[in-house]
């Protein structure tokens, strides 16, 4: 709107400059020594320009020739808050990638590490600085306060050429002690609150998930559920307080049904923070009470009979006992490897979600004719089958076994084993039908068949009930 004013000023400045140049040219050109003065002025101007160029290259403050990632204020104002933040974050990540040494991103290794540091200002900073000196990136950090010192748990990303021993040495030089380190994978990238909420959700949906949730929360450990000890006045847990007990590498928790859950991890002591998290999961399980998923599958056998496969629990105790009464002594002996009269004593334990998962096969009339158990045995997993005599050799045992193995794969088990007799050809055939690597051990007529599940991971798709199907 006011461009005409600026134009007048520019014209006035131009006329003034021309007039001054004309006066200077007349004085120099017609004065004594004029040409020499002009030549000296030109040389002085050239020398000044050359010196300025040299000085700028040596001490200049110009930005680098590449893209600095800087954005103008106008671009920041035009972008919304979320757009602006995400764009800045992307540019920052791009700069970090370009600044990383060649080959680090491609050959990086993930590590989980724990170390104990002094509870003093600067201790953690010194540790982080030492790791940074070896180009080790800290992806996440959790602190576990102790009475003396603090246990820091790291998720690290290190260059491929940096070995675990080198990381341990660097940590020790920075004041870390009792350092433990192992390889991690992409699953460890989930932050701790998200992982704990996911485990709590799984436990809330299915009581049988509690041992698996504890194992995933605490890492490689052995979990045993022990029944309550009988005392003079009813059934009460033996020497386990209501709040549980923590003893270095062993924690004991009061089970909801009155027993004791023992968790052992010999290679790494538990921290009070881990103990509190495990206790919170057990308390959640106790508040929710007995529960299992109520979904079911209806299948048709080759001869045309319709059966239903569903989860079972202690609510099916009476129906399971009635199936026992219809089974022959030979069938019960094959299953329980002991006196047939004691078979009913095992049912309450086998049907409890605290000790594993149970699948029941039910006819159209509601009668249970088959049971399949996936039992948590410390850090191992057992599978067991019982099919009523009149329903044997119809594929029910194989159906149950495939589903139980699918559950074991979903739970992250490395193997499952079945204890039977060498004469139980049906169970042996069902294990062979899994088409998995099998190990056989025979001791005094008892056959233990172990199926390694590493070949099944990624090669099967696990449905809601754990049936292993081709993807």
C-alpha positions as CSV (number, residue, x, y, z in Angstrom):
1,X,0.0,0.0,0.0
2,X,2.9,2.3,0.7
3,X,5.2,1.1,-2.2
4,X,5.2,4.6,-3.8
5,X,7.0,6.1,-0.8
6,X,9.7,3.4,-1.0
7,X,10.1,4.0,-4.7
8,X,10.7,7.8,-4.1
9,X,13.3,7.1,-1.5
10,X,15.1,4.6,-3.8
11,X,15.1,7.1,-6.7
12,X,16.4,9.9,-4.5
13,X,19.2,7.6,-3.2
14,X,20.1,6.7,-6.8
15,X,20.3,10.3,-8.0
16,X,22.4,11.2,-4.9
17,X,24.8,8.3,-5.6
18,X,25.2,9.3,-9.2
19,X,25.9,12.9,-8.3
20,X,28.5,11.9,-5.7
21,X,30.2,9.5,-8.2
22,X,30.4,12.2,-10.8
23,X,32.0,14.6,-8.4
24,X,34.6,12.1,-7.3
25,X,35.4,11.0,-10.9
26,X,36.0,14.7,-11.9
27,X,38.3,15.3,-8.9
28,X,40.3,12.1,-9.3
29,X,40.4,12.0,-13.1
30,X,41.5,15.6,-13.6
31,X,43.6,16.0,-10.5
32,X,47.4,15.2,-10.2
33,X,48.1,11.5,-10.0
34,X,44.4,10.6,-10.6
35,X,45.0,7.3,-12.6
36,X,47.5,6.0,-10.0
37,X,45.0,6.7,-7.2
38,X,42.3,4.8,-9.1
39,X,44.6,1.8,-9.6
40,X,45.7,1.7,-5.9
41,X,42.0,1.9,-4.8
42,X,41.1,-1.0,-7.1
43,X,44.0,-3.1,-5.7
44,X,42.9,-2.3,-2.1
45,X,39.3,-3.4,-2.8
46,X,40.5,-6.7,-4.3
47,X,42.8,-7.4,-1.3
48,X,40.0,-6.6,1.1
49,X,37.6,-8.9,-0.7
50,X,40.2,-11.7,-0.8
51,X,40.9,-11.4,3.0
52,X,37.2,-11.4,3.8
53,X,36.7,-14.6,1.8
54,X,39.6,-16.4,3.6
55,X,38.4,-15.3,7.0
56,X,34.9,-16.4,6.3
57,X,36.0,-19.9,5.3
58,X,38.1,-20.3,8.4
59,X,35.9,-18.7,11.0
60,X,32.5,-18.5,9.3
61,X,29.2,-19.3,10.9
62,X,27.3,-20.3,7.8
63,X,25.1,-23.4,8.2
64,X,26.4,-26.7,6.8
65,X,25.7,-27.5,3.1
66,X,23.4,-30.4,3.9
67,X,19.9,-30.1,5.3
68,X,20.0,-29.1,8.9
69,X,16.4,-30.1,9.6
70,X,15.6,-26.6,10.7
71,X,12.1,-25.3,10.0
72,X,11.0,-21.7,9.6
73,X,8.8,-20.2,12.2
74,X,6.1,-19.9,9.6
75,X,6.1,-23.7,8.9
76,X,5.8,-24.3,12.7
77,X,2.9,-21.9,13.0
78,X,1.1,-23.4,10.0
79,X,1.3,-26.9,11.3
80,X,-1.0,-27.9,14.1
81,X,0.4,-29.0,17.5
82,X,0.4,-32.7,16.8
83,X,1.6,-32.2,13.3
84,X,4.4,-30.0,14.4
85,X,5.5,-32.4,17.1
86,X,5.5,-35.4,14.9
87,X,7.4,-33.6,12.2
88,X,10.0,-32.4,14.6
89,X,10.3,-36.0,16.0
90,X,10.7,-37.4,12.5
91,X,13.4,-34.9,11.6
92,X,15.2,-35.6,14.9
93,X,15.2,-39.4,14.1
94,X,16.5,-38.7,10.6
95,X,19.4,-36.7,12.0
96,X,20.2,-39.5,14.5
97,X,20.2,-42.1,11.8
98,X,22.4,-40.0,9.5
99,X,24.8,-39.3,12.4
100,X,25.0,-43.0,13.5
101,X,28.2,-44.8,12.4
102,X,28.0,-46.9,9.3
103,X,26.7,-50.4,10.1
104,X,25.5,-49.7,13.6
105,X,21.8,-49.8,12.8
106,X,22.1,-52.9,10.6
107,X,24.2,-54.9,13.1
108,X,22.8,-53.6,16.4
109,X,22.0,-56.1,19.2
110,X,19.4,-55.8,21.9
111,X,20.4,-56.6,25.5
112,X,18.6,-56.7,28.8
113,X,20.9,-55.7,31.7
114,X,20.6,-55.3,35.4
115,X,23.2,-53.7,37.6
116,X,23.4,-52.3,41.1
117,X,24.6,-48.7,41.6
118,X,25.1,-46.5,44.7
119,X,22.2,-44.4,45.7
120,X,24.1,-41.2,45.3
121,X,23.7,-38.2,42.9
122,X,25.6,-38.7,39.7
123,X,25.9,-42.5,39.9
124,X,23.4,-43.2,37.2
125,X,24.8,-40.3,35.1
126,X,28.3,-41.8,35.2
127,X,26.9,-45.2,34.1
128,X,25.0,-43.7,31.2
129,X,28.0,-41.7,30.1
130,X,30.2,-44.8,30.1
131,X,27.7,-46.7,28.0
132,X,27.4,-43.8,25.6
133,X,31.2,-43.9,25.2
134,X,30.8,-47.4,23.6
135,X,27.9,-46.1,21.4
136,X,25.4,-48.2,23.5
137,X,21.9,-46.7,23.3
138,X,19.6,-46.9,26.3
139,X,16.1,-47.7,25.1
140,X,14.4,-48.0,28.4
141,X,15.3,-47.8,32.1
142,X,13.5,-49.1,35.3
143,X,14.8,-48.5,38.8
144,X,14.3,-50.9,41.7
145,X,15.1,-49.2,45.0
146,X,16.8,-51.3,47.6
147,X,17.7,-50.7,51.2
148,X,21.2,-49.9,50.1
149,X,21.7,-48.9,46.5
150,X,19.4,-49.2,43.5
151,X,19.0,-51.9,40.9
152,X,18.8,-50.4,37.4
153,X,17.2,-52.5,34.7
154,X,18.1,-51.4,31.1
155,X,17.1,-52.3,27.6
156,X,20.1,-51.6,25.5
157,X,20.9,-51.4,21.8
158,X,24.6,-51.9,21.2
159,X,26.7,-52.2,18.0
160,X,27.1,-55.7,16.9
161,X,30.8,-55.8,17.6
162,X,30.3,-54.9,21.3
163,X,30.1,-58.2,23.2
164,X,28.3,-58.7,26.5
165,X,31.6,-59.0,28.4
166,X,32.6,-55.6,27.1
167,X,29.4,-54.0,28.3
168,X,29.8,-55.6,31.7
169,X,33.4,-54.3,31.9
170,X,32.3,-50.7,31.0
171,X,29.5,-50.9,33.6
172,X,31.9,-52.1,36.3
173,X,34.3,-49.3,35.5
174,X,31.4,-46.8,36.0
175,X,30.5,-48.2,39.4
176,X,28.0,-50.9,38.6
177,X,28.1,-54.2,40.5
178,X,26.4,-57.5,40.5
179,X,25.7,-57.0,36.7
180,X,23.6,-59.5,34.9
181,X,23.0,-59.3,31.1
182,X,21.3,-61.4,28.4
183,X,20.1,-61.1,24.9
184,X,16.7,-59.4,24.3
185,X,14.3,-59.4,21.4
186,X,11.7,-57.2,19.9
187,X,9.1,-58.3,22.6
188,X,11.2,-56.5,25.2
189,X,10.6,-53.2,23.4
190,X,7.2,-52.9,25.0
191,X,7.4,-50.7,28.1
192,X,6.8,-52.1,31.5
193,X,3.4,-50.5,32.3
194,X,2.0,-51.7,29.0
195,X,3.3,-55.3,29.5
196,X,1.9,-55.5,33.0
197,X,-1.5,-54.2,32.0
198,X,-1.6,-56.9,29.2
199,X,-0.7,-59.6,31.7
200,X,-3.4,-58.4,34.1
201,X,-5.9,-58.5,31.3
202,X,-5.0,-62.1,30.4
203,X,-5.2,-63.1,34.1
204,X,-8.6,-61.4,34.4
205,X,-10.0,-63.4,31.5
206,X,-8.7,-66.8,32.5
207,X,-7.5,-68.0,35.9
208,X,-5.2,-70.5,34.2
209,X,-3.2,-67.6,32.9
210,X,-1.8,-66.7,36.3
211,X,1.3,-68.9,36.3
212,X,2.1,-67.9,32.7
213,X,1.6,-64.2,33.5
214,X,4.0,-64.5,36.5
215,X,6.6,-66.3,34.3
216,X,6.4,-63.5,31.6
217,X,6.5,-60.9,34.3
218,X,9.6,-62.3,36.0
219,X,11.5,-63.9,33.2
220,X,12.9,-67.5,33.3
221,X,11.7,-68.9,36.6
222,X,10.1,-72.0,38.1
223,X,6.6,-71.7,39.4
224,X,5.0,-74.3,41.7
225,X,1.5,-74.3,43.2
226,X,1.4,-76.2,46.4
227,X,-1.9,-77.2,48.2
228,X,-2.6,-75.9,51.6
229,X,-1.1,-77.8,54.5
230,X,-3.6,-79.5,56.9
231,X,-3.3,-78.2,60.5
232,X,-5.4,-78.9,63.6
233,X,-7.9,-76.2,62.8
234,X,-8.9,-76.4,59.2
235,X,-6.7,-75.8,56.1
236,X,-4.4,-72.9,56.3
237,X,-1.2,-72.1,54.4
238,X,1.9,-73.2,56.2
239,X,4.3,-70.4,57.4
240,X,3.3,-68.0,54.6
241,X,1.9,-64.6,55.8
242,X,-1.0,-63.0,54.0
243,X,1.3,-60.5,52.3
244,X,3.6,-63.2,51.1
245,X,7.3,-63.7,51.7
246,X,10.4,-62.7,49.7
247,X,13.7,-64.5,50.3
248,X,16.4,-63.4,47.8
249,X,15.8,-65.7,44.8
250,X,12.5,-67.2,46.1
251,X,9.1,-65.6,46.6
252,X,6.1,-67.3,48.2
253,X,2.6,-65.9,47.7
254,X,-0.7,-66.9,49.3
255,X,-2.8,-68.6,46.6
256,X,-6.5,-67.6,46.3
257,X,-7.7,-71.1,47.2
258,X,-5.5,-71.3,50.3
259,X,-2.4,-72.9,49.0
260,X,1.0,-71.4,48.3
261,X,2.5,-70.3,45.0
262,X,6.3,-70.6,45.0
263,X,8.4,-68.8,42.4
264,X,12.1,-69.5,42.1
265,X,14.8,-67.7,40.0
266,X,18.2,-68.9,41.1
267,X,20.2,-66.9,38.5
268,X,18.8,-63.5,39.6
269,X,17.5,-62.3,42.9
270,X,14.0,-60.8,43.0
271,X,13.6,-57.1,43.9
272,X,10.9,-55.7,46.1
273,X,9.4,-54.0,43.0
274,X,9.1,-57.4,41.3
275,X,7.6,-58.9,44.4
276,X,5.0,-56.1,44.6
277,X,4.0,-56.6,41.0
278,X,3.7,-60.4,41.4
279,X,1.6,-60.0,44.5
280,X,-0.7,-57.5,42.7
281,X,-1.4,-60.1,40.0
282,X,-2.2,-62.8,42.6
283,X,-4.5,-60.4,44.5
284,X,-6.3,-59.6,41.2
285,X,-6.8,-63.3,40.6
286,X,-8.1,-63.8,44.1
287,X,-10.6,-61.0,43.8
288,X,-12.0,-62.2,40.5
289,X,-12.5,-65.8,41.7
290,X,-12.7,-68.9,39.6
291,X,-13.3,-68.2,35.9
292,X,-12.6,-69.7,32.5
293,X,-13.5,-68.7,28.9
294,X,-17.0,-70.1,28.1
295,X,-16.6,-70.4,24.4
296,X,-16.8,-73.8,22.7
297,X,-16.3,-75.6,19.4
298,X,-18.8,-78.1,17.9
299,X,-17.1,-80.8,15.8
300,X,-18.4,-83.7,13.8
301,X,-16.6,-87.1,14.1
302,X,-16.0,-89.2,11.0
303,X,-19.0,-91.5,11.8
304,X,-21.3,-88.4,12.1
305,X,-21.5,-87.9,15.9
306,X,-21.4,-84.2,17.0
307,X,-19.2,-83.4,19.9
308,X,-18.4,-80.2,21.7
309,X,-14.9,-79.2,22.9
310,X,-14.7,-76.6,25.6
311,X,-12.7,-75.5,28.6
312,X,-13.4,-77.3,31.9
313,X,-12.8,-76.5,35.6
314,X,-13.8,-77.7,39.0
315,X,-17.4,-77.1,38.2
316,X,-17.3,-80.2,36.0
317,X,-16.0,-82.3,38.9
318,X,-19.2,-84.4,39.2
319,X,-19.5,-85.1,35.5
320,X,-15.8,-86.1,35.4
321,X,-16.4,-88.6,38.2
322,X,-19.3,-90.1,36.4
323,X,-17.0,-90.6,33.3
324,X,-14.5,-92.3,35.6
325,X,-17.3,-94.7,36.7
326,X,-17.9,-95.6,33.0
327,X,-14.2,-96.2,32.2
328,X,-12.6,-99.6,32.5
329,X,-9.9,-100.4,35.1
330,X,-7.4,-100.8,32.2
331,X,-8.2,-97.3,30.8
332,X,-7.9,-95.6,34.2
333,X,-4.7,-97.6,34.9
334,X,-3.2,-96.4,31.6
335,X,-4.0,-92.8,32.6
336,X,-3.1,-92.6,36.3
337,X,-0.4,-95.2,36.6
338,X,-1.6,-96.2,40.0
339,X,-4.4,-97.8,42.0
340,X,-7.7,-97.3,40.1
341,X,-9.5,-96.5,43.3
342,X,-7.4,-93.3,43.8
343,X,-8.3,-91.8,40.5
344,X,-11.1,-89.6,41.8
345,X,-8.7,-88.0,44.2
346,X,-6.7,-86.4,41.4
347,X,-9.7,-84.8,39.6
348,X,-10.0,-81.7,41.8
349,X,-6.3,-80.9,41.3
350,X,-6.4,-81.7,37.5
351,X,-9.5,-79.5,36.9
352,X,-8.2,-76.5,38.9
353,X,-7.2,-73.6,36.6
354,X,-4.4,-73.0,39.1
355,X,-2.4,-76.0,37.9
356,X,-3.1,-75.8,34.2
357,X,-5.8,-75.9,31.5
358,X,-8.3,-78.6,30.9
359,X,-10.4,-79.4,27.8
360,X,-13.5,-81.5,28.0
361,X,-15.2,-83.4,25.1
362,X,-19.0,-83.4,25.6
363,X,-21.7,-85.3,23.7
364,X,-24.9,-83.8,22.4
365,X,-26.6,-85.1,25.6
366,X,-24.2,-83.2,27.8
367,X,-22.1,-86.2,28.9
368,X,-18.4,-85.8,29.2
369,X,-16.5,-88.5,27.4
370,X,-13.0,-87.2,27.2
371,X,-10.6,-84.9,29.2
372,X,-7.3,-83.4,28.1
373,X,-5.0,-81.7,30.6
374,X,-2.1,-79.2,30.1
375,X,-0.4,-79.1,33.4
376,X,2.2,-76.5,34.6
377,X,5.0,-78.6,36.2
378,X,7.5,-76.1,37.4
379,X,9.4,-74.9,34.3
380,X,8.1,-77.9,32.3
381,X,4.7,-78.8,30.9
382,X,2.8,-82.1,30.9
383,X,0.0,-83.3,28.7
384,X,-2.4,-86.0,29.7
385,X,-5.5,-87.6,28.1
386,X,-8.4,-89.7,29.2
387,X,-11.1,-90.9,26.7
388,X,-14.0,-93.1,27.8
389,X,-13.7,-96.7,26.4
390,X,-16.8,-96.5,24.1
391,X,-15.4,-93.3,22.5
392,X,-11.9,-94.4,21.9
393,X,-10.3,-94.7,18.4
394,X,-12.5,-92.0,17.0
395,X,-9.9,-89.3,16.8
396,X,-10.9,-87.6,20.1
397,X,-7.5,-88.2,21.7
398,X,-5.7,-86.7,18.7
399,X,-8.1,-83.7,18.6
400,X,-7.5,-83.0,22.3
401,X,-3.7,-83.4,22.0
402,X,-3.4,-81.0,19.0
403,X,-5.4,-78.4,20.9
404,X,-3.3,-78.8,24.1
405,X,-0.1,-78.5,22.1
406,X,-1.4,-75.4,20.5
407,X,-2.1,-73.9,23.9
408,X,1.5,-74.8,24.9
409,X,2.9,-73.0,21.9
410,X,0.7,-70.0,22.6
411,X,2.0,-70.0,26.2
412,X,5.6,-70.0,25.0
413,X,6.5,-73.5,26.3
414,X,9.6,-75.1,24.8
415,X,8.3,-78.7,25.1
416,X,5.6,-80.9,26.4
417,X,5.9,-84.4,27.8
418,X,3.4,-87.2,28.3
419,X,3.9,-90.0,30.9
420,X,2.3,-93.3,29.9
421,X,3.0,-97.0,29.5
422,X,4.9,-98.6,26.7
423,X,1.7,-100.6,25.9
424,X,-0.4,-97.5,25.5
425,X,-0.2,-97.5,21.7
426,X,-3.0,-95.0,21.3
427,X,-1.1,-92.2,23.2
428,X,2.2,-93.0,21.5
429,X,0.4,-92.8,18.1
430,X,-1.2,-89.5,19.0
431,X,2.2,-88.0,20.0
432,X,3.7,-89.2,16.7
433,X,0.8,-87.6,14.9
434,X,1.9,-84.2,16.0
435,X,4.8,-84.5,13.5
436,X,7.2,-82.8,16.0
437,X,10.6,-83.9,17.2
438,X,10.1,-86.5,19.9
439,X,12.4,-87.9,22.6
440,X,11.6,-91.2,24.3
441,X,12.7,-92.4,27.8
442,X,11.7,-95.7,29.3
443,X,12.1,-96.6,33.0
444,X,10.6,-99.7,34.5
445,X,7.8,-99.9,32.0
446,X,6.9,-96.2,32.2
447,X,7.3,-94.3,29.0
448,X,8.0,-90.5,28.9
449,X,7.5,-89.0,25.4
450,X,8.7,-85.4,25.1
451,X,7.7,-83.2,22.1
452,X,10.0,-80.2,21.3
453,X,7.8,-77.3,20.3
454,X,10.5,-75.1,18.8
455,X,9.6,-76.6,15.4
456,X,6.0,-75.7,16.0
457,X,6.5,-72.0,16.8
458,X,5.6,-69.9,13.7
459,X,4.5,-73.0,11.8
460,X,1.0,-73.2,13.4
461,X,-1.8,-70.8,14.0
462,X,-3.3,-71.1,17.4
463,X,-7.1,-70.7,17.7
464,X,-9.0,-69.7,20.8
465,X,-8.9,-73.2,22.1
466,X,-5.4,-73.9,21.1
467,X,-5.9,-76.2,18.1
468,X,-2.8,-76.3,15.9
469,X,-3.8,-75.5,12.3
470,X,-1.8,-74.7,9.2
471,X,-1.6,-71.0,8.6
